[in-house]
Amino acid sequence: RRRVLEASQQLTEIINSDTSTESPEPSREAEPADEEGSAAHCLWVDKFAPRRYMELLSDDYTNRCLLKWLKLWDTVVFGKEKAVKKTKPSAEAYPSFNQPKEQQNKWKTKVQLTEEILEAELDQHKRPKYKVALLCGPPGLGKTTLAHVIARHAGYNPVEMNASDDRSPEVFKTRIEAATQMKSVLGANEKPNCLIIDEIDGAPAASINVLLNIIHRKDAEGEAAAGTGRRRRREGGLLLRPIICICNDQ
């Protein structure tokens, strides 16, 4: 232990002496120094923010539900077929002692009920039944961090917008459509966008109606055959990207 302390003290003195003197090659050592300075002066909430799914400290049930919902978009976004869940033979052999369905649901856990809701059949465009997820809770709970980490974990490029900043419904609509219909141009490997709308409770009613109209756009092809194809093209296409909304007051 004494040797380790002595070696540590010597290394500290060497580092301090090197930083005090001017380096002969400033071009090479400038970048690491800048990075160390920025890391030393950044906020702890940014420095120690979770980067991976396993680093999340929020409620595990909420994390898994959000990830499960986001993975339901894999069919329409990434072209992956939905995995068929195999039923256990024991469940088939003993169908819960001939109990009625209401009594069966009574003994199911919260996780099982939520999984059954999330595993509903996809619509004709292979989208999940619920198009938007809403995270709500007090400030500092980790809602925005959870949304960003889950989106990156599922293979998306998280695009964040603040609903209380874009008060105009036209700007709100333009930003939503740009994030959900346009491809990401950041980086060489293009990833599909996942829109994160923060402070959705601060948006005016007109903006909320714009969001609802985008979510509930008619997905029947019969309308185009009936002569409304031009109008639908002008309004925009179907919502084919997930949207995560965040609010403090549900």
N, C-alpha and C positions, 0 to 999 in steps of 0.2 A: 504494500500500500504506500509506504514511504517512497519507494522508487517511482511509482506511478505519479505521485504528487510532485516529485522533483522534476520528472520529465515533462509533466503538464506545465509547471512553472517556467521551465526553460523554453518550451514552445511558445507560451504566452509572451515572454520577453522578446523572443525572435520576431514574432508577428508584430508586436508593438514597435520594435525598432525598424522593421521593414516599412511599415505604414508611415512612420514619421519621416523617413528619408525619401527623396524623389526617386522614382523608378526609372531606369535607363530606357525602358521600352514602354512608354505610356500608352501606345495604341493597343497593345495586347491586353494590358491589365486594366484598361479603363472600363470595359464592359462588366467584368465581374465586380468591380468596386461599385459601379452604379447599381447592379442588381442587389448587392449586399445592402447598400444604402436604402434602396426602395423597400427591401424586405424588412429592414430595421424600423423604418418609419411608417409602414402600412398598419392599418387597424388590425387588431387581433381577430376580429370577426371575419376579416378577409384572409389573414395569414393562416388561421387554423380552420377555415371553412372546409366542410367535407367535399371531397372531389369524387369519391366512388360511393356506390350503393352501400357497401358494407361499413362505411364510415358514418352513416346517418345515425343520429341519436334520437330522432323523432319516433313516434309511435309505430311499431313494426307492422301492426295490422293495417294502418293507413298507408304505409309505404307499399305493402304487398298488394293492396287493393288498387292503388293508383298504377302500379307497374302492370298488374294483370289487365286493367282497362286499356292501358297504352299498348300492350302487346296484341290486343284484339284488332288493332289497326294494321297489323303486319300483312294481312291478306291483300288489302287494297293499296297499301303504301309500298311494301317490299315484294309483293307477289307471293308471299309464303302462304301455303294452305294451312288452315286451322287444324290443330292436332285434335284428333278424336279421343275423348277420355274413355278408357276402358272401365267397364263396371266390374265390381268384384263379384266373384261367383257366390260368395257367402250372402251378399245382399239379395241376389236373385233367389237363392234357396230358401231364405227366411224373409219374406216380404213384410217385415216389421209386425209380425203376429196379427195380420189382418186388421190393423188399426186404420181408422179413417185418415184422410190426407191432412186434415187440420191438426190431428193429434200427432202425426209424424213430424210436421214442421215445428211443433211445440218443443220437441226434444232436440232439435238441431241447434248447433252452435251458431253464434253470430257470423263466424268465418264461413261456415257451410252455406248459410242463407245468402250471404253476399256473393259467394262464388257462383251459386245457382243463378242469381240475378245477372251477374256479369257474363256468364256463359250462355246468355240467350242467343237465339239464332241471329245470324247476320242478315241484313236486308238484301235486296236484289243487287245492290252495288257492292256487296260484301263489306259493308261498314257496320260497326257495332250499333246496337240499339240506341245507346246514349252517346251523343256526339260531343258533349262538353263535360269536363270534370270541374267541380267547384271545391276549392280548399278554403276553409274558413277557420278563424281562430284569432286570438289576441296577437298584437305585434310581438315579434321576437320569438315566435313559436318555431320558425324554420320552414314556413310555407313556400317562400320563393326559392330557398335553397333546395328543398325537396323536389320542386318542379324542375329545376335546372338539372339536378343530379339524375333524376329518373329519366328525363328526356335524353340526356347524353347516354345513359346506360342502355336505353332501348334503341339507340342508333340514330337519333334525331339531332338536328341543329336547333337549339333553343333560341327562339326570337321573342324578346320581351318588349311589351309596350305598356304604358301606363294609361289606364282608361280615364283617370281624372285630369290628365294633361291634355288629351285630345277631346276637347269639349264639343267640337263640331261633328255632327253625324256624318257629313261627307268625308271629312278627314279620317274619322273612325272607320268608315266602310272601306276607304281606299287602303288603309294600313292593314286591315284584316285580310282583304283580298290579296294584297301584295304578299303577305306572309304565308297564306294558305294555298295560293295557286301558283306562285312563282318559285322556281328552284333556288336553292342557296348558291351564291356565287363566291362564298368565302372558302378559300383553300382549294387544293387540287382535287381532293376527293369530295365530290358534292354529296351532301346529306340532305334528306328531306327536312323541311322545317316543322317544328312544333311550336305553335303560338302560345305564349304565356301572357295573359292579360292581368296585370296587377291593379289593385284598388278598383275592382269592378263595381264596388258599392258606391264609388264617387262619380260614376258615369251618369249623365242625364238619361231620362226615360227614352228620348229619341235614339240615343246610341244603343241602348239595350234592345230596342225594337229592331234596329239595323242588324244587330248580332243574331236575334231570333229569326229574322227573315233569311239570313245567310244559312243558319242551321236547318230551317224548315223549307228550304227551296224544294220545289216540286221535283221529284225524281222519277216521274212517270214519263216514259218516252212517248206516250200517246199525245201529250200536249204539243210536241214538236210536229207530229203528223196532223194535228188539228189546226195548224197555222200559227202557233205562238212561238215557233222556233226562233224567229228573229228577236223577239222580245227577251226570250230566255238567254240568248247569246249576249244581248246587250247587258242583262243583269249580271251575268257571270255564270260560271259552271257550278257543279255540285261541290259541296264541302268534302274534300278528300284528305284532309289533314286534321290531326287532333288539336283541340283547343283546351287549355287549362286556365281556368279563371281563379283569381285569388281575392279574398275580401276579409275584412275584419268583422263586419256585422252581417250575419246571414239574413 
